[in-house]
Amino acid sequence: MKFIKLTKESSDIAVLEKINEESFPENERNLITDLIDTGAFVYGIYEFSEAIGFMVVREYEELMYLAYLAVRSDSRGRGIGTAVITEFVNTFFDKQIVVEYEAPDGTVDHGLIAIRRRNFYRRCGFRQTGWFTSYDDAEFEIGCAGAEFNIDDFNGFVDHLSTIIHDHIPHAYRKD
């Protein structure tokens, strides 16, 4: 298992776009080439030289924001996502690696999925930060791996992101 930083000219972009389509609903999906055009780093996930997934990371100063992680449907449940995220965290351990995952909303179906996602990221080394975001009528919990989470760095990232992308900009808050 390995991950490789891609460019718009990478030969596997079309394969990864198919994984993108099967992994995310249309309202949450962005073209991989558009993500690259806006400065995001796209890493292809490879097994035996075959593209089986991707992750999208935005880097800002000492913060790395994990925006997307997708694994081909027939490769899910085999520990691939865990292996890739664990390797990524170990590679960039000196940076704040930030992810937002949906917070349970109290409904049974959604709550179980949200808890499963949160537990996945915790197994991969992400810690609770006590911070949340909300957009598109959904609440997200902010998790961090690597260096200690710093809300000022996150807000700096959000300000930077708002100059590139004009919708879906998170606003961090605490519940206490």
Secondary structure, DSSP 4 states (H G I P E B T S, - for coil): -EEEE--TT-TTHHHHHHHHHHHS-GGG---HHHHHHTT-EEEEEEETTEEEEEEEEEEETTEEEEEEEEE-GGGTTSSHHHHHHHHHHHHTTTSEEEEEEEPP-S-HHHHHHHHHHHHHHHHTT-EEEEEEEEETTEEEEEEEEESPP-HHHHHHHHHHHHTT--SS----EE--
